[in-house]
Amino acid sequence: MSEPYDLRQIRQRTIQLTSFEDGFWDLLLGTTFMALAIYPVTRELLGPVWNLVLFLGLLALLVVVQLLLRHLVSEPRIGYVRSRKSPKLRLLVLFTALMVLLTFGLVIWTLLAPHSGPASSIQAYASPGRSYAVELIVLLVMGLLFSAMGYLFGVTRMYFYGWMLGLANLASIYMEHNAGWVFQLPMAIAAGVIILIGCLLLARFLRKYPLRGQAA
């Protein structure tokens, strides 16, 4: 009776080892949201079109760098695992991809929407009385999405990431419209925490899985 459960545990542990244990996923997530925190500043300097081009180019570069580092650093230590694609796994991948696209779409729409005026100065102006229904939806979606991923993959820190990022987004937009902040400081702090965790995970991974010939 325990065989299906044991198999589920093995698959879950494989995903943890190959996708989350080296910290590269955390570093990609953290740097992406750090770029989102800086985006309003560079938008005022470059304009909405060129800034969006810069952001998308940077995002593509971060993904490529993460894949390259995982190939050069992680695979020599733990190997490469190709999971058998079952219908349930395909459904999970599709669900995760759709939810990630929805979440990032909401966040980008909220943070990256161009100002109504010309982008000629980095000065922001307070606009109290604004509704925050979209940001509350983003908070709920991100919290539930990351919690679901954390449950499915057995990665506890993902619960924390989702609600922290959602709250940071809400706080950033609130301060932008009530205190005139351009730089999204709460989002930057949340991204910095994730980057720090990623660095600590990477350091632990390198100690735990040395290259052949490096072990004592």
C-alpha positions in Angstrom: 0.0 0.0 0.0 2.9 2.4 0.6 4.5 1.9 -2.8 2.6 4.8 -4.6 3.4 7.1 -1.7 7.1 6.1 -1.8 7.1 6.7 -5.5 5.6 10.1 -5.0 8.2 10.9 -2.4 11.0 9.9 -4.7 9.6 12.0 -7.5 9.2 15.0 -5.2 12.7 14.6 -3.9 14.1 14.4 -7.4 12.4 17.7 -8.3 13.7 19.3 -5.1 17.3 18.2 -5.9 17.4 19.1 -9.6 15.4 22.3 -9.5 15.4 23.9 -6.0 18.4 22.7 -3.9 21.2 24.6 -5.7 19.6 28.0 -5.1 19.7 29.1 -8.7 15.8 29.2 -8.9 15.8 31.5 -5.9 18.5 33.7 -7.5 16.5 33.9 -10.7 13.3 34.8 -8.8 15.0 37.4 -6.6 16.8 39.1 -9.5 13.7 39.2 -11.6 11.7 41.0 -8.8 14.7 43.3 -8.1 14.5 44.3 -11.7 10.8 45.0 -11.2 11.6 47.1 -8.2 14.0 49.3 -10.3 11.7 49.3 -13.3 9.8 52.5 -12.5 13.1 54.5 -12.1 14.5 53.3 -15.4 11.1 53.9 -17.0 11.3 57.5 -16.2 14.8 57.7 -17.6 14.4 55.7 -20.8 10.6 55.9 -21.5 8.1 53.1 -21.4 9.0 51.4 -24.8 12.8 51.2 -24.4 12.5 50.4 -20.7 10.3 47.4 -21.5 12.8 46.3 -24.2 15.5 46.5 -21.6 13.5 44.6 -19.0 12.6 41.8 -21.3 16.2 41.5 -22.6 17.4 41.4 -19.0 14.9 38.8 -18.1 15.9 36.6 -21.1 19.5 37.0 -20.1 18.8 36.0 -16.5 17.0 32.8 -17.7 19.9 31.9 -20.0 22.5 32.6 -17.3 20.6 30.4 -14.8 20.4 27.5 -17.2 24.1 27.8 -18.1 25.1 28.0 -14.4 22.9 25.0 -13.6 24.6 23.1 -16.5 28.1 24.0 -15.4 27.7 23.9 -11.6 24.9 21.6 -10.7 24.8 18.9 -13.2 28.5 17.8 -12.7 27.7 17.4 -9.0 24.3 15.7 -9.0 23.8 14.5 -12.7 21.0 15.1 -15.0 17.5 13.5 -14.5 14.9 13.2 -17.2 11.5 12.4 -15.7 9.0 10.2 -17.5 6.2 12.5 -18.7 2.9 11.2 -17.2 -0.5 12.8 -18.0 -0.6 14.1 -14.4 2.9 15.6 -14.8 1.9 17.3 -18.0 -1.2 18.7 -16.3 0.9 20.0 -13.5 3.3 21.7 -15.8 0.5 23.3 -17.8 -1.3 24.5 -14.6 2.0 25.9 -13.2 2.9 27.6 -16.5 -0.6 29.2 -16.7 -0.6 30.4 -13.1 3.0 31.8 -13.4 2.0 33.7 -16.6 -1.1 35.0 -14.9 0.8 36.1 -11.8 3.6 37.8 -13.7 1.0 39.4 -16.0 -0.7 40.9 -13.0 2.5 42.1 -11.4 3.9 43.5 -14.6 0.6 45.2 -15.5 0.6 46.8 -12.0 4.2 47.8 -11.8 5.0 48.5 -15.4 2.0 50.5 -16.5 3.2 53.7 -18.0 2.3 57.0 -16.4 -0.3 59.2 -18.0 2.2 62.1 -18.3 5.5 62.3 -20.2 8.5 60.4 -18.8 10.7 63.5 -18.5 11.6 63.4 -14.8 12.0 60.9 -12.0 9.9 62.9 -9.7 6.7 61.1 -8.6 3.6 62.6 -7.2 1.3 61.3 -4.5 -2.2 60.4 -5.5 -4.2 59.2 -2.4 -7.6 57.7 -2.6 -6.7 55.1 -5.2 -8.3 51.7 -5.1 -6.0 48.7 -4.5 -8.3 45.9 -5.7 -5.8 44.8 -8.4 -2.9 44.6 -5.9 -5.1 42.6 -3.5 -5.9 40.2 -6.3 -2.1 39.9 -7.0 -1.5 39.3 -3.3 -4.1 36.5 -3.2 -3.0 34.9 -6.5 0.7 34.9 -5.7 0.1 33.6 -2.2 -2.0 30.8 -3.4 0.2 30.0 -6.4 3.4 29.8 -4.4 1.7 27.9 -1.6 0.4 25.3 -4.1 3.8 24.9 -5.7 5.4 24.6 -2.3 2.9 21.9 -1.3 3.3 20.0 -4.6 7.1 20.2 -4.7 7.7 20.0 -0.9 9.6 23.3 -0.8 8.5 25.1 2.3 10.1 28.4 1.6 7.8 28.9 -1.4 4.9 29.6 1.0 6.9 32.5 2.4 8.0 33.8 -1.0 4.5 34.1 -2.4 2.9 36.0 0.5 6.0 38.1 1.0 6.1 39.2 -2.7 2.4 39.8 -2.8 2.6 42.0 0.3 5.7 43.8 -1.0 3.9 44.6 -4.2 0.9 46.0 -2.3 3.2 48.1 -0.1 5.2 49.3 -3.1 2.2 50.5 -5.0 0.7 52.1 -1.8 3.9 54.1 -1.2 4.1 55.1 -4.8 0.6 56.6 -4.8 0.6 58.0 -1.3 4.2 59.1 -0.7 5.4 59.6 -4.3 8.0 56.9 -4.2 9.5 55.9 -7.6 11.8 53.2 -6.4 9.8 50.2 -5.2 11.7 49.8 -1.9 9.4 47.1 -0.3 9.7 45.0 -3.4 13.5 45.5 -3.5 13.8 44.3 0.2 11.7 41.2 -0.6 13.8 40.5 -3.7 17.0 41.0 -1.6 15.8 38.5 1.0 15.2 35.9 -1.8 18.6 36.6 -3.3 20.3 36.2 0.1 18.5 32.8 0.6 19.6 31.7 -2.9 23.2 32.6 -2.1 23.0 30.6 1.2 21.4 27.6 -0.6 24.1 27.7 -3.3 26.9 27.8 -0.8 25.4 24.9 1.1 24.9 23.0 -2.2 28.5 23.4 -3.2 29.7 22.1 0.2 27.2 19.2 0.2 28.0 18.1 -3.4 31.6 18.7 -4.2 33.0 17.8 -7.6 34.7 14.4 -7.9 38.3 14.7 -6.6 37.4 17.6 -4.3 35.9 15.5 -1.5 38.3 14.8 1.3 
